[in-house]
Amino acid sequence: MRELKRIPTPRTGVFGGRGSRNPRDQFDVIERHTQWGLDLLDRYVKFVKERTEVEQAYAKQLRSLVKKYLPKRPAKDDPESKFSQQQSFLQILQEVNDFAGQRELVAENLSVRVCLELAKYSQEMKQERKMHFQEGRRAQQQLESGFKQLENSKRKFERDCREAEKAAQTAERLDQDINATKADVEKAKQQAHLRSHMAEESKNEYAAQLQRFNRDQAHFYFSQMPQIFDKLQDMDERRATHLGAGYGLLSEAELQVVPIIAKCLEGMKVAAAAVDAKNDSQVLIELHKSGFARPGDVEFEDFSQPMNRAPSDSSLGTPSDGRPELRGPARSRAKRWPFGKKNKTVVTEDFSHLPPEQQRKRLQQQLEDRNRELQKEVDQREALKKMKDVYEKTPQMGDPASLEPQITETLNNIERLKLEVQKYEAWLAEAESRVLSNRGDSLSRHARPPEPPASAPPDSSSSSNSGSQDNKESSEEPPSEEGQDTPIYTEFDEDFEEEPASPIGHCVAIYHFEGSSEGTISMAEGEDLSLMEEDKGDGWTRVRRKQGGEGYVPTSYLRVMLN
């Protein structure tokens, strides 16, 4: 009976295979390992969640940075937006803003595809793990309960065997004792027989309990526990596979935005290459070109001969004795306009407070705006007329009289805009004549000794500045015959006698221009011209027509393409 106290157990592995003395010893190992796996899954979900917060904060800071450096004024009202440097900077800001959007997309993908899905999957794994371990513990409890019943039946069998053996010895001793009565012997024999019968019943019960326990134990070790371990193994492997896929989603979310980020970086590179220093200089010139005539030379005043000194209208000096000066200090200061103090500007409707070239540009812009508004009103008038005709033909669609106020208002607007267009056209013509006059006056003073070439800019000084000033300057000119004998004039003549130069580009006339002044040339709107000489900052460009003829035209009337 002693050999029944040790129950042999099969050798199984951690997840139901061979290799361990007792699966119950490995049950705790499996429990710790599966718990560690779920904890690792939760740690990764927490890591990705914090990673999304970092990405969102990074994107938010980038957007705030872009917003901080964006210009406050709209592009059409901001003259700095015309420079390629500013345009490239704005493009870089836009690319950075798009880059921030891609970081937000990464955060969103990680949050949805990793954090939410893995967190949900972790809860499912915990419930499944709990169910498997509860099943295993119930099986263990049932086996332990059977083993306890086996031990009880074994102890009862052992006790009954000892009692039966003791009763048999007592009956045998009384049977051999001559002093014992027959009744005592019979009673002892009956007791021994009863004890022997009880021991036999305990033996049968113990044998049945042992057989039942062995069957339950075999089912536990060879069927029930291996199935539970297989389920736990499958659960743990699925968790590890899902976690590995979650690891892959981290890089996949980055790879999805790599092409867009590459385009953002390429856009920044293109913006950097788009900076054109020479074009920006030309834009600055166009923005701030004044159109003023260049001041004349400061004349020498001979104070050694006070009686014969002729007054000069271009001198900056004033008499030291305080006598009245006939040179006109206001006129002299006007000629020295770069060095004078700026007075408070009074804004006028015709922009006469601006320099001539700026006035011409602003008037041209106002004229284009009025023409656009006029065209809109004309289109609206035509639409209202058509609608009125439809209402008259089909009265059920509407009352034609209801459109009369709108038609009247539109006609009034058209008349008002026509008057404004005429007004701005007159001002623009006057500003154009000022620009031409200033240019001619400047050329006549600075290129006086040599005669201007036939292709020079228009010299309108004879028509617009034929007053006392020109007479005064002409009286102070050196004799032309003496001037022609100097070497420098000969050099200029040689330059003008050279063969015609090749074009440096081509241009298209945006507006019609009638070249009525000397040195200018007429052109039609949309005409293709050859570019012979760029604008030198005075608003004029030298061009050549295809049918022959070369001269100067306003730069603002052209769309220039250099070779």
C-alpha positions in Angstrom: 0.0 0.0 0.0 2.9 2.3 0.5 3.7 2.4 -3.3 0.2 3.9 -3.8 1.2 7.0 -1.9 3.5 8.2 -4.8 1.5 9.0 -8.0 3.8 9.0 -11.1 3.3 12.1 -13.3 4.0 12.4 -17.1 6.7 14.7 -18.4 5.3 17.8 -20.3 6.8 21.1 -21.6 5.8 24.6 -20.7 3.1 24.7 -23.4 2.1 21.1 -23.3 5.1 19.4 -24.8 7.7 17.1 -23.1 10.4 18.4 -20.8 9.0 19.2 -17.4 8.4 17.0 -14.3 5.0 18.6 -13.4 2.8 20.9 -15.6 1.4 22.5 -12.5 4.9 23.8 -11.8 4.9 25.4 -15.3 1.4 26.9 -14.9 2.9 29.8 -13.0 5.6 30.3 -15.6 3.0 30.5 -18.4 1.0 32.9 -16.3 4.0 35.2 -15.7 5.0 35.0 -19.4 1.6 35.8 -20.8 1.2 38.7 -18.3 4.6 40.1 -19.4 3.5 39.9 -23.1 0.3 41.9 -22.4 2.3 44.4 -20.3 4.7 44.8 -23.3 1.7 45.4 -25.6 0.3 48.1 -23.2 3.7 49.7 -23.0 4.0 49.9 -26.8 0.5 51.5 -27.0 1.5 54.1 -24.4 4.8 54.8 -26.3 2.9 55.3 -29.6 0.4 57.5 -27.9 3.1 59.8 -26.5 4.8 59.7 -29.9 1.6 61.1 -31.5 1.5 63.8 -28.9 5.0 64.8 -29.9 4.1 64.8 -33.6 1.0 66.9 -32.9 2.9 69.4 -30.8 5.6 69.6 -33.5 3.1 70.2 -36.2 1.3 72.8 -34.1 4.5 74.7 -33.4 5.4 74.6 -37.1 2.0 76.1 -38.1 2.3 78.8 -35.5 5.8 79.6 -36.8 4.5 79.9 -40.3 1.6 82.0 -39.2 4.0 84.3 -37.3 6.1 85.0 -40.4 3.4 85.3 -43.0 2.9 88.9 -44.2 0.0 90.7 -42.6 -1.1 92.5 -45.8 -2.5 90.7 -48.9 -0.1 90.2 -51.7 -1.8 92.7 -54.0 -1.3 95.5 -51.4 2.2 94.5 -50.5 4.9 95.9 -52.8 7.5 93.5 -51.2 5.6 90.6 -52.7 6.9 91.6 -56.2 10.5 90.6 -55.2 11.6 87.1 -55.9 13.2 86.9 -52.5 9.9 87.5 -50.8 8.1 85.1 -53.1 10.6 82.4 -52.4 10.3 83.0 -48.7 6.5 82.7 -48.9 6.9 79.5 -50.9 9.2 78.1 -48.2 6.6 79.0 -45.6 3.9 77.2 -47.6 6.1 74.1 -47.9 6.8 74.2 -44.2 3.1 74.4 -43.6 2.5 71.4 -45.9 5.2 69.6 -44.0 3.4 70.3 -40.7 0.3 68.8 -42.3 2.2 65.6 -43.1 3.3 65.4 -39.4 -0.3 65.7 -38.4 -1.2 62.9 -40.8 1.5 60.7 -39.2 0.0 61.4 -35.7 -3.5 60.6 -36.9 -2.5 57.3 -38.5 -0.6 56.2 -35.5 -3.4 57.2 -33.2 -6.1 55.3 -35.2 -4.2 52.3 -36.5 -1.9 51.6 -33.6 -3.2 53.1 -30.4 -6.9 52.4 -30.8 -6.6 49.0 -32.5 -3.9 47.7 -30.2 -5.6 48.9 -27.1 -8.8 47.2 -28.1 -6.8 44.0 -29.0 -5.1 44.1 -25.6 -8.4 44.1 -23.8 -9.6 41.1 -25.9 -6.3 39.2 -25.0 -6.8 39.9 -21.3 -10.3 38.5 -21.4 -9.2 35.4 -23.3 -6.2 34.9 -21.0 -8.4 35.1 -17.9 -10.9 32.6 -19.4 -8.1 30.0 -20.1 -6.5 30.4 -16.7 -9.9 30.0 -15.0 -10.4 26.8 -16.9 -7.0 25.5 -15.9 -7.5 26.3 -12.3 -10.9 24.5 -12.3 -9.2 21.4 -13.7 -6.5 21.6 -11.0 -9.1 22.0 -8.3 -11.0 19.0 -9.6 -7.8 16.9 -9.7 -6.8 17.9 -6.2 -10.3 17.2 -4.9 -10.1 13.6 -6.4 -6.6 13.2 -4.9 -8.0 14.1 -1.4 -10.8 11.6 -1.8 -8.2 9.0 -2.8 -6.1 9.8 0.3 -9.2 9.5 2.6 -10.2 6.2 1.2 -6.6 4.9 1.5 -6.4 6.0 5.1 -9.7 4.3 5.8 -8.6 1.1 4.2 -5.4 1.2 6.2 -7.3 1.8 9.4 -9.8 -0.9 8.7 -7.0 -3.4 7.9 -5.3 -2.7 11.2 -8.6 -3.0 13.1 -9.4 -6.3 11.3 -5.9 -7.7 12.0 -6.2 -6.7 15.7 -9.7 -8.3 16.0 -8.3 -11.5 14.4 -5.4 -11.6 16.9 -7.8 -11.1 19.8 -10.2 -13.9 18.6 -7.2 -16.3 18.2 -5.9 -15.5 21.7 -9.3 -16.0 23.3 -9.7 -19.3 21.4 -6.4 -20.6 22.9 -7.2 -19.3 26.4 -8.7 -22.1 28.5 -10.2 -19.7 30.9 -12.1 -17.9 28.2 -15.8 -18.8 27.9 -17.3 -20.0 24.7 -19.4 -16.9 24.5 -16.4 -14.7 24.6 -14.7 -16.7 21.9 -17.7 -16.6 19.7 -18.1 -12.9 20.2 -14.4 -12.2 19.4 -14.7 -14.3 16.2 -17.8 -12.4 15.2 -15.9 -9.1 15.8 -12.9 -10.3 13.8 -15.2 -11.4 11.0 -16.9 -8.0 11.0 -13.6 -6.1 11.0 -12.4 -8.3 8.1 -15.6 -7.5 6.2 -15.2 -3.8 6.8 -11.6 -3.9 5.6 -12.6 -5.7 2.5 -15.2 -3.0 1.7 -12.6 -0.3 2.4 -10.3 -2.1 0.0 -12.9 -2.2 -2.7 -13.7 1.5 -2.2 -10.0 2.5 -2.2 -9.5 0.5 -5.4 -12.4 2.2 -7.1 -11.3 5.6 -5.9 -7.8 4.9 -7.1 -9.0 3.8 -10.5 -11.2 6.9 -10.8 -8.3 9.2 -9.7 -5.9 7.6 -12.2 -8.4 8.1 -15.0 -9.0 11.8 -14.0 -5.3 12.4 -13.6 -4.6 10.9 -17.0 -7.3 13.1 -18.5 -5.8 16.1 -16.7 -2.2 15.6 -17.8 -2.7 14.1 -21.3 -5.8 15.9 -22.5 -7.2 18.8 -20.4 -4.0 20.7 -19.5 -2.3 20.2 -22.9 -5.4 21.7 -24.5 -5.4 24.7 -22.2 -1.6 25.2 -22.8 -2.2 25.0 -26.5 -4.8 27.7 -26.3 -2.5 29.9 -24.2 0.3 29.3 -26.6 -1.9 30.2 -29.6 -3.1 33.3 -27.7 0.5 34.4 -26.9 1.7 33.8 -30.5 -1.2 35.8 -31.9 -0.4 38.6 -29.5 3.2 38.6 -30.5 2.3 38.6 -34.2 -0.1 41.4 -33.7 2.5 43.4 -31.8 5.0 42.8 -34.6 2.5 44.2 -37.1 2.1 47.2 -34.8 5.8 47.7 -34.9 5.6 47.8 -38.7 2.8 50.3 -38.7 5.2 52.8 -37.0 7.5 52.8 -40.0 4.6 52.4 -42.5 3.1 55.7 -41.2 6.3 57.4 -41.9 6.8 55.9 -45.3 3.3 57.0 -46.4 4.3 60.7 -46.1 7.8 60.4 -47.4 6.8 61.2 -51.0 4.9 64.3 -49.9 7.7 65.4 -47.6 10.1 64.9 -50.5 8.0 67.2 -52.6 8.0 69.8 -49.8 11.8 69.7 -49.7 12.0 69.9 -53.4 9.7 72.9 -53.4 12.0 74.6 -50.9 14.9 73.8 -53.2 13.1 75.3 -56.2 12.2 78.4 -54.1 15.8 78.9 -53.2 16.8 78.7 -56.9 14.1 81.1 -57.9 15.8 84.1 -56.2 16.8 86.5 -59.0 18.9 89.4 -57.7 19.0 91.3 -61.0 15.3 90.9 -61.5 14.7 92.2 -57.9 16.9 95.2 -58.7 14.8 95.9 -61.8 11.6 95.5 -59.8 12.9 98.0 -57.2 13.7 100.4 -60.0 10.2 100.0 -61.5 8.5 100.4 -58.1 10.3 103.6 -57.1 11.1 105.2 -60.5 10.4 108.9 -60.1 10.5 110.2 -63.7 12.1 113.5 -62.5 14.5 115.2 -64.8 18.1 115.1 -63.7 19.3 118.4 -62.3 21.6 120.5 -64.5 25.2 121.3 -63.7 25.9 123.9 -61.0 27.3 126.9 -62.7 30.3 128.9 -61.7 29.5 132.3 -60.1 32.3 134.8 -60.5 32.2 136.9 -57.3 35.3 138.7 -58.4 33.3 140.7 -60.9 30.1 141.5 -59.0 28.8 144.0 -61.5 29.0 141.6 -64.5 27.8 138.5 -62.7 24.8 136.9 -64.4 22.1 135.4 -62.2 22.0 131.6 -62.3 18.9 129.6 -61.7 20.7 126.5 -60.9 23.1 127.7 -58.2 22.6 126.5 -54.7 24.4 129.6 -53.1 22.8 132.8 -51.8 24.4 136.2 -51.5 26.3 136.8 -48.3 25.1 140.4 -48.1 21.5 139.4 -48.0 20.5 141.3 -51.1 17.6 140.0 -53.2 18.5 137.1 -55.4 17.1 136.8 -58.9 18.0 133.2 -59.3 14.9 131.9 -57.6 15.9 129.8 -54.6 12.7 127.7 -54.8 13.6 126.8 -58.4 17.1 125.9 -57.4 15.9 123.7 -54.5 13.5 122.0 -56.9 16.5 121.1 -59.1 18.3 119.8 -56.1 15.4 117.5 -55.1 17.4 114.5 -53.9 18.9 116.7 -51.1 15.9 118.8 -50.1 13.7 118.2 -47.1 10.5 116.4 -47.6 7.4 118.4 -46.8 4.2 116.9 -45.6 2.5 115.3 -48.6 -1.1 116.2 -49.5 -2.7 113.3 -51.3 -4.6 114.3 -54.5 -7.0 112.4 -56.7 -4.8 112.7 -59.7 -1.7 111.5 -57.8 0.1 114.7 -58.6 1.8 114.5 -55.2 3.8 111.6 -56.5 6.9 111.7 -58.8 6.0 111.6 -62.5 6.7 108.0 -63.2 4.9 106.8 -60.0 2.0 109.1 -60.9 1.8 107.5 -64.4 1.8 104.0 -62.9 -0.9 104.8 -60.3 -3.1 106.5 -63.0 -2.6 103.5 -65.3 -3.7 101.2 -62.5 -6.7 103.2 -61.7 -7.7 103.4 -65.3 -7.4 99.6 -65.7 -9.6 99.2 -62.5 -12.2 101.6 -63.8 -12.3 99.8 -67.2 -12.8 96.4 -65.5 -15.6 97.9 -63.4 -17.1 99.4 -66.5 -17.0 96.1 -68.3 -18.7 94.4 -65.4 -21.5 97.0 -65.4 -22.0 96.6 -69.2 -22.2 92.8 -68.8 -24.7 93.2 -66.0 -26.8 95.6 -68.1 -26.9 93.1 -71.0 -27.9 90.3 -68.6 -30.7 92.5 -67.2 -31.9 93.3 -70.7 -32.0 89.6 -71.6 -33.9 88.8 -68.4 -36.3 91.6 -69.1 -37.0 90.2 -72.6 -37.6 86.8 -71.1 -40.1 88.2 -68.6 -41.9 90.1 -71.3 -42.3 87.0 -73.4 -43.2 84.7 -70.5 -44.9 86.9 -67.8 -45.3 83.9 -65.5 -41.6 83.9 -64.9 -41.5 87.4 -63.4 -42.5 91.0 -63.7 -40.4 93.0 -66.2 -41.1 96.3 -64.3 -39.3 94.8 -61.3 -36.0 95.0 -63.2 -36.3 98.7 -64.1 -34.6 100.0 -60.8 -31.6 97.7 -61.4 -31.3 98.7 -65.0 -31.5 102.3 -64.1 -28.9 101.9 -61.4 -26.6 100.0 -63.8 -26.9 102.8 -66.4 -26.0 105.4 -63.9 -23.0 103.4 -62.8 -21.9 103.1 -66.5 -22.2 106.8 -67.0 -20.3 107.5 -63.8 -17.5 105.1 -64.8 -17.3 106.5 -68.3 -16.7 109.9 -66.9 -14.1 108.6 -64.5 -12.4 106.7 -67.3 -12.2 109.9 -69.4 -10.9 111.8 -66.4 -8.2 109.3 -65.7 -7.3 109.1 -69.4 -6.8 112.9 -69.5 -4.6 112.7 -66.3 -2.7 109.8 -67.7 -2.0 111.7 -71.0 -0.8 114.7 -69.0 1.4 112.4 -66.8 2.9 110.7 -70.0 3.8 114.1 -71.4 5.5 115.0 -68.1 7.6 111.9 -68.2 8.5 112.5 -71.9 9.2 116.2 -71.1 11.5 115.3 -68.1 13.3 112.7 -70.1 13.9 115.1 -73.0 15.0 117.9 -70.7 17.4 115.6 -68.9 18.9 114.4 -72.2 19.3 117.9 -73.5 21.3 119.0 -70.5 23.5 115.9 -70.2 24.1 115.2 -73.8 24.3 118.8 -75.0 27.8 118.8 -76.7 27.2 115.9 -79.2 24.1 115.8 -81.2 21.8 113.0 -80.1 21.6 110.0 -82.4 18.5 109.3 -84.4 17.6 106.3 -82.2 17.9 108.3 -78.9 14.9 108.7 -76.6 12.4 111.4 -77.5 13.8 114.9 -77.0 10.7 116.9 -76.2 12.5 119.8 -74.5 12.0 122.0 -77.6 8.2 121.6 -77.4 7.7 121.4 -73.6 10.5 123.4 -72.1 11.0 126.2 -74.6 10.8 128.9 -72.0 13.4 131.2 -70.5 15.4 128.4 -68.9 16.2 126.8 -72.3 17.2 130.2 -73.6 19.3 130.8 -70.6 21.1 127.4 -71.0 21.5 127.8 -74.7 23.1 131.2 -74.1 25.7 129.5 -71.9 26.5 126.7 -74.3 30.0 126.6 -75.8 30.2 127.0 -79.6 29.2 123.7 -81.3 32.0 123.9 -83.9 34.6 124.0 -81.2 33.0 121.2 -79.3 33.0 118.9 -82.4 36.8 119.3 -82.6 37.4 117.6 -79.2 38.4 113.9 -79.2 35.5 112.8 -77.0 33.0 113.9 -79.5 34.8 112.2 -82.3 34.6 109.0 -80.1 30.9 109.4 -79.8 30.5 109.9 -83.5 32.4 106.7 -84.1 30.1 104.8 -81.7 27.0 106.0 -83.5 28.5 105.1 -86.9 28.9 101.4 -85.9 26.9 98.7 -87.6 23.5 97.9 -86.0 23.9 95.7 -83.0 22.1 92.3 -82.7 19.0 92.1 -80.5 19.5 91.1 -76.9 16.0 89.7 -76.7 12.4 90.2 -77.9 9.3 91.8 -76.5 5.6 92.2 -77.1 3.6 95.4 -77.1 1.0 95.3 -74.4 -0.6 98.6 -75.4 -0.7 100.8 -78.5 1.9 103.6 -78.6 2.0 106.5 -81.0 5.7 107.6 -81.3 5.1 111.3 -82.1 8.2 112.7 -80.4 11.7 112.6 -81.8 13.6 109.4 -81.1 10.4 107.4 -80.4 8.8 104.8 -82.6 5.2 103.7 -82.9 3.9 100.2 -82.1 0.6 98.4 -82.2 -0.8 96.4 -79.4 0.4 92.7 -79.6 3.2 93.5 -82.0 6.4 91.5 -81.7 9.6 93.6 -81.4 13.3 93.0 -81.1 14.9 94.3 -77.9 18.0 96.3 -78.7 18.7 98.1 -75.4 17.3 97.6 -71.9 15.7 100.3 -69.8 18.5 102.3 -68.1 16.2 103.4 -65.3 14.4 106.3 -67.2 11.4 104.3 -68.3 12.3 103.9 -72.0 13.5 100.8 -73.9 15.0 100.8 -77.4 13.4 98.3 -79.8 13.4 97.5 -83.5 10.3 96.7 -85.6 10.3 93.7 -88.0 9.4 95.9 -90.9 12.3 98.3 -90.1 12.7 101.2 -87.9 14.3 101.6 -84.4 13.5 103.8 -81.6 12.4 104.2 -77.9 9.0 103.1 -76.4 7.8 103.2 -72.8 9.0 100.2 -70.9 5.7 99.8 -69.1 4.1 99.2 -72.5 6.2 96.1 -73.1 6.4 92.5 -72.0 10.2 91.8 -72.2 11.9 88.4 -72.7 15.7 88.5 -72.7 17.8 86.0 -74.6 
